[in-house]
Amino acid sequence: MGQLLDFTWTQTRACAFAIALLSGVAASTLLPPLPVARYDLLVAYGVLLTLLFWRRGWESGRDVAVIAACHVIGLAFELVKVAQGSWSYPEPAVLKFAGVPLYGGFLYAAVGSYVCRAWHLFDLEVVGYRPRATAVVAAGIYVNFFSHHWLPDARWPLAALLVAVTTGTSVRYTVRGVRRRMPLALSFTLIGFFLWLAENLATGVGAWRYPYQLHGWQPVDMSKFGAWSLLISVTFVLAALGRTRPATAPGPQGRT
């Protein structure tokens, strides 16, 4: 039980940026009418959070670069999805392009922050990692979330490929001085589930809206659980650049 509580607390610390961001989104709904749009205020808030985490040493310059990459990739994703009507940001804003406020990228940056902080806090080591194969599949997953609007959806074949290229790949991490391990594919699945829960919270506080939520909040469709389990591979590949190397020989595996 002590190990589980310590693991949960460390995971919560890794989510600090996301918790602060969603708290800011929730608090912004309580503000009185202001001359500045809420979405624009959240852009400034996201920038300040990023600077705070960097200056306090909670995230390195390299981490900030990964987070910035997640922000840009996320905005590109948003532009296509909002154009296709998958979800929307119904409120007005100055810093908004093609229906997407710039603050939308911080929602993906928060995921990047989580992966980077977890890497440090758990002293992660990835064993048996296939960087090129995993990167190719992750890129295919990212592209498919665009292309399935016009081409057949390859989500399930890509999921099978992701399992295939991560078979034998495990993540080693430390909890209370005990070295443990988890299959990488399982970690993607668990993170995807908790991102789905976070998405329910985010839409509940008005971060964005799905079409079926425009006239009142409803739970996010369970299909998003699978989508996040796939998309987290993109963030992982970015965060893993230069941090990992394939294992050349089997070593002590630690506890599962």
QUIVENGI-V420562 format. One record per helix or strand. SS is the DSSP state (alpha for helix, beta for strand). FROM is the first residue (numbers start at 1). TO is the last residue. If there is no record, write none. Layout:
# QUIVENGI-V420562
ss=(SS;SS)
from=(FROM;FROM)
to=(TO;TO)
This chain:
# QUIVENGI-V420562
ss=(alpha;alpha;alpha;alpha;beta;beta;beta;alpha;beta;alpha;alpha;beta;beta;alpha;beta;alpha;alpha;beta)
from=(2;16;38;61;87;96;100;104;125;131;155;170;178;184;209;211;223;255)
to=(14;28;55;83;88;97;101;121;127;147;166;175;183;204;210;213;240;255)
